[in-house]
Amino acid sequence: MKVPFIDLKRFEYGFLEKWESKIFELSKNANFIGGPEVSKLEESLKSWTQTNYAVSCANGTDAIQLALRAVGVGKGDHVLIPDSTFWATFEAVVNVGAIPSTIDVDLSDGGIEIEALKEGIKELNPKAVIIAHLYGWGSAKIKEIRNICVEKGITLVEDGAQCFGAEVDGESIYKGAYISTTSFYPAKVLGAAGDAGAVFTNDVEIARRIRMYSNHGRKDHYSYEDVGFNSRMDTFQAAFLNLSLEYLPDRIKARVNAVAQYNDILSTNGITQIVAPRNFKENGYCNVCLVPEEHKKTIQARFTEAGIGFGNIYPSAMSEQECSPKYQNARFGGNNSILLGKTVFNLPLFPYMAKEEVDTSAQLLIDTINSL
Ligand SMILES: Cc1ncc(COP(=O)(O)O)c(C=O)c1O
């Protein structure tokens, strides 16, 4: 049996027909930018994230840049980011003119190391810290991280590209954030039919600034408060997301069922995984196995041979990129991020996976490791 790493085409019965008629209706009325679909989406996002303001934008990378600009991070400011995250987190800091330094990660949950964070704050007095909630949950110490930043007067930006629908202590993970972002890249838990993203906050002025920067820095149609950029979400993406939200609880349920099935099989067969901390209700975004470094290539080859997809989220740290020294100021903590890159191996995970697909994928990993 072949299993894709992710199957974006497994739509619910009737979904594509509804989408087809939505495209027709929007096109017939030439409704392409803004309009009721975007407003409806922002209202729904507010309620999903339990935040006061949700501003849609063009993608998750812009969302981080908008958040940084809205809180006043700019030229020459120091920003601490995790050493293990998607490159967009690093990129966003550089693109606003600020200077990134990395914090090592905690291998128990993939969040940042608290001691390394404290060291970075002491040494650099950064203007902002960005944390990334990877894999469908957040750091077990999320509240401690938020408190440290509040106490030190440092803005904490939470990159929530991978955690839409996840909860901490019974509340949306975005609710307790000062400012947070997400991506609706198609492979995300809530994915668009292209690129899209959003920023969430409870602060009215921050929300106003995000909207202003995402629409050319406009005050009025032809007068400008500042130089912004065009990062509007287009109407088709909003419409696709509105439709997808109707199905999201079922999709998350299906993902989380697959996670539970993986946990049953993998934990009884001695496979190491990073799993969601106890205080989180995850969204089932991704499976994270840690395999012996020396066998990773062989394991990948066996999966390719068997036609079973796998992921590598992420194979190397921010500080390891060839171009990083050009931009990066410092690196705090040890080498967990580098080790994580060398050992991480993600099994297929997507909504409506068949039980047999989960079993086959998990069993291939177990058999391969046992044979080496
Ligand atoms: C952690 C993280 N941050 C930022 C992004 C960037 O989002 P986008 O691809 O929508 O720009 C992604 C998504 O790929 C991500 O996973």
The ligand as an SDF file (V2000), in Angstrom:
LIG
                    3D

 16 16  0  0  0  0  0  0  0  0999 V2000
    6.4160   28.0560   11.5730 C   0  0  0  0  0  0  0  0  0  0  0  0
    6.0580   28.7470   10.2800 C   0  0  0  0  0  0  0  0  0  0  0  0
    6.2100   30.0760   10.2040 N   0  0  0  0  0  0  0  0  0  0  0  0
    5.8940   30.7610    9.0860 C   0  0  0  0  0  0  0  0  0  0  0  0
    5.3890   30.1080    7.9790 C   0  0  0  0  0  0  0  0  0  0  0  0
    5.1720   30.9180    6.7390 C   0  0  0  0  0  0  0  0  0  0  0  0
    3.8950   30.8540    6.2330 O   0  0  0  0  0  0  0  0  0  0  0  0
    3.6190   31.1030    4.6710 P   0  0  0  0  0  0  0  0  0  0  0  0
    4.1520   29.9370    3.9300 O   0  0  0  0  0  0  0  0  0  0  0  0
    2.1330   31.2200    4.6100 O   0  0  0  0  0  0  0  0  0  0  0  0
    4.2880   32.3740    4.2970 O   0  0  0  0  0  0  0  0  0  0  0  0
    5.1800   28.7240    8.0290 C   0  0  0  0  0  0  0  0  0  0  0  0
    4.5490   28.0020    6.9010 C   0  0  0  0  0  0  0  0  0  0  0  0
    5.0330   27.4750    6.0120 O   0  0  0  0  0  0  0  0  0  0  0  0
    5.5430   28.0200    9.2020 C   0  0  0  0  0  0  0  0  0  0  0  0
    5.3750   26.7040    9.2950 O   0  0  0  0  0  0  0  0  0  0  0  0
  1  2  1  0
  2  3  1  0
  2 15  2  0
  3  4  2  0
  4  5  1  0
  5  6  1  0
  5 12  2  0
  6  7  1  0
  7  8  1  0
  8  9  2  0
  8 10  1  0
  8 11  1  0
 12 13  1  0
 12 15  1  0
 13 14  2  0
 15 16  1  0
M  END
$$$$
